Amino acid sequence: MSGSINNSDLKFNTIIELINIGSLLNKYIDIESARANYNYDFGHILIGLITYGPMIQTELSEWMLCSTQRITLTLDRMEKEGLVKREPQIHDRRINRICITDKGFNWMKSNIAHYEKMIIQSVPSNMSTKHLKDLGVVLEEMRDHLLKQDGVYNGHRLPPRLQFDQLDVIKVKS
């Protein structure tokens, strides 16, 4: 059958589309973040802390795939603004856990509205509710599958993912 697509072609085409969509979303987020004067590094760190809970700086740099120097400079600014707090580890006071504060959590919540607007604008208006739900399920399954790879990404161990009912535990008072 000349008009049919085999499974191998379907996987290839899907991967190509995922790469294209990922690139387009990243460009779109960069443009819109700059337009809204939104600090992408702040948001990315806070998303990591909300998703995984308190982390040490090296875990954050591994999760963000960027240098520890960049993380340190960003965390210094975030701490001055009261978005995060460094808490010394009990067993080794030289190592600090980075925790999100109430102010940081509220900062992220207020900026999520901006992301929501960007995402809504990127979804075709003719996409049905069923298709949106199906897409959400597929994306969650892909994320979970990637995170289940022994908790390792590109040689870096990822902290366990928190459930949203655990969020109150990870916030510290400003």
C-alpha positions as CSV (number, residue, x, y, z in Angstrom):
1,M,0.0,0.0,0.0
2,S,1.7,3.2,-1.2
3,G,-0.4,5.5,1.0
4,S,0.1,3.9,4.3
5,I,2.8,4.8,6.9
6,N,4.6,2.0,8.7
7,N,5.4,2.2,12.5
8,S,9.0,3.1,11.9
9,D,8.1,6.1,9.7
10,L,5.5,7.2,12.2
11,K,8.0,7.1,15.1
12,F,10.5,9.0,12.9
13,N,7.9,11.7,11.9
14,T,6.8,12.0,15.5
15,I,10.3,12.5,16.8
16,I,10.9,15.2,14.1
17,E,7.7,17.0,15.1
18,L,8.6,16.8,18.8
19,I,12.0,18.4,18.1
20,N,10.4,21.1,15.9
21,I,7.7,21.9,18.4
22,G,10.3,22.0,21.3
23,S,12.5,24.4,19.3
24,L,9.5,26.6,18.4
25,L,8.2,26.7,22.0
26,N,11.7,27.6,23.3
27,K,12.0,30.4,20.9
28,Y,8.4,31.6,21.6
29,I,9.1,31.5,25.4
30,D,12.3,33.4,25.0
31,I,10.7,36.1,22.9
32,E,7.6,36.4,25.2
33,S,9.8,36.3,28.4
34,A,11.9,39.1,27.1
35,R,8.8,41.1,26.2
36,A,7.3,40.6,29.6
37,N,10.6,41.3,31.4
38,Y,10.4,37.8,32.9
39,N,13.6,36.3,34.2
40,Y,13.8,32.8,32.7
41,D,16.5,31.5,35.0
42,F,14.5,32.6,38.1
43,G,11.4,30.8,36.7
44,H,13.4,27.7,35.7
45,I,15.0,27.3,39.1
46,L,11.6,27.9,40.9
47,I,10.0,25.3,38.6
48,G,12.7,22.8,39.6
49,L,12.2,23.6,43.3
50,I,8.4,23.3,43.0
51,T,8.7,20.0,41.0
52,Y,11.5,18.3,43.0
53,G,11.6,20.1,46.3
54,P,14.7,21.6,47.9
55,M,18.0,20.8,46.1
56,I,21.6,21.7,46.6
57,Q,23.2,23.9,44.0
58,T,25.0,21.1,42.1
59,E,21.6,19.3,41.7
60,L,20.1,22.5,40.3
61,S,22.9,23.0,37.8
62,E,22.6,19.4,36.7
63,W,18.9,19.7,36.3
64,M,19.1,22.9,34.4
65,L,22.1,21.7,32.4
66,C,24.1,24.8,33.1
67,S,27.3,25.8,35.0
68,T,27.4,26.0,38.8
69,Q,28.7,29.5,38.5
70,R,25.6,30.6,36.6
71,I,23.4,28.9,39.3
72,T,25.4,30.6,42.1
73,L,25.0,34.1,40.5
74,T,21.3,33.6,39.9
75,L,20.7,32.2,43.4
76,D,22.5,35.2,44.9
77,R,20.1,37.5,43.1
78,M,17.1,35.3,43.9
79,E,18.0,35.2,47.6
80,K,18.4,39.0,47.7
81,E,14.9,39.3,46.3
82,G,13.6,36.8,48.9
83,L,12.5,34.2,46.3
84,V,14.7,31.4,47.7
85,K,16.5,30.6,51.0
86,R,19.7,28.7,51.5
87,E,19.6,26.3,54.4
88,P,22.8,24.6,55.6
89,Q,22.7,20.8,55.7
90,I,22.9,19.4,59.2
91,H,25.6,16.9,58.4
92,D,27.8,19.4,56.4
93,R,27.2,23.1,56.9
94,R,29.3,23.9,53.8
95,I,26.4,22.5,51.7
96,N,23.2,24.5,51.4
97,R,19.8,23.2,50.4
98,I,18.0,25.7,48.2
99,C,14.3,26.1,49.3
100,I,11.6,28.2,47.7
101,T,10.1,30.8,50.0
102,D,6.4,31.9,50.0
103,K,7.5,35.0,48.1
104,G,9.2,32.8,45.4
105,F,6.1,30.5,45.2
106,N,3.9,33.6,44.8
107,W,6.3,35.1,42.2
108,M,6.0,31.8,40.2
109,K,2.2,31.7,40.5
110,S,1.9,35.3,39.2
111,N,4.2,34.5,36.3
112,I,2.4,31.2,35.4
113,A,-0.5,33.4,34.1
114,H,2.0,34.7,31.5
115,Y,3.0,31.2,30.5
116,E,-0.6,30.1,30.4
117,K,-1.4,32.9,28.0
118,M,1.5,32.0,25.8
119,I,0.5,28.3,25.8
120,I,-3.1,29.1,25.1
121,Q,-2.1,31.2,22.1
122,S,0.1,28.4,20.8
123,V,-2.7,25.8,20.8
124,P,-4.8,25.8,17.6
125,S,-8.3,27.2,18.3
126,N,-9.8,24.2,16.5
127,M,-8.2,21.7,18.8
128,S,-10.9,19.8,20.7
129,T,-11.0,19.3,24.4
130,K,-10.5,15.6,23.9
131,H,-7.4,16.2,21.8
132,L,-6.0,18.6,24.5
133,K,-6.6,16.0,27.2
134,D,-5.0,13.3,25.1
135,L,-2.0,15.5,24.4
136,G,-1.6,16.2,28.1
137,V,-1.7,12.5,28.9
138,V,0.9,11.7,26.3
139,L,3.2,14.5,27.4
140,E,2.9,13.3,31.1
141,E,3.7,9.7,30.1
142,M,6.7,10.9,28.1
143,R,8.0,13.0,31.0
144,D,7.5,10.2,33.5
145,H,9.2,7.7,31.2
146,L,12.2,10.0,30.8
147,L,12.4,10.6,34.6
148,K,12.2,6.8,35.3
149,Q,15.4,6.1,33.4
150,D,16.9,5.3,36.9
151,G,16.5,9.0,37.7
152,V,19.5,9.8,35.5
153,Y,19.6,12.3,32.7
154,N,22.7,12.7,30.6
155,G,24.7,11.1,33.4
156,H,23.2,13.4,36.1
157,R,21.0,11.9,38.9
158,L,17.7,13.7,39.2
159,P,15.9,14.1,42.5
160,P,12.6,12.3,42.9
161,R,9.6,14.2,41.5
162,L,7.2,15.6,44.1
163,Q,3.5,15.3,43.9
164,F,1.5,18.6,44.1
165,D,0.1,17.6,47.5
166,Q,3.6,17.8,48.9
167,L,4.2,21.5,47.9
168,D,3.4,23.0,51.3
169,V,6.2,20.9,52.8
170,I,8.9,22.4,50.5
171,K,8.1,26.1,51.1
172,V,9.8,28.0,53.9
173,K,8.6,31.2,55.4
174,S,10.1,34.3,54.0
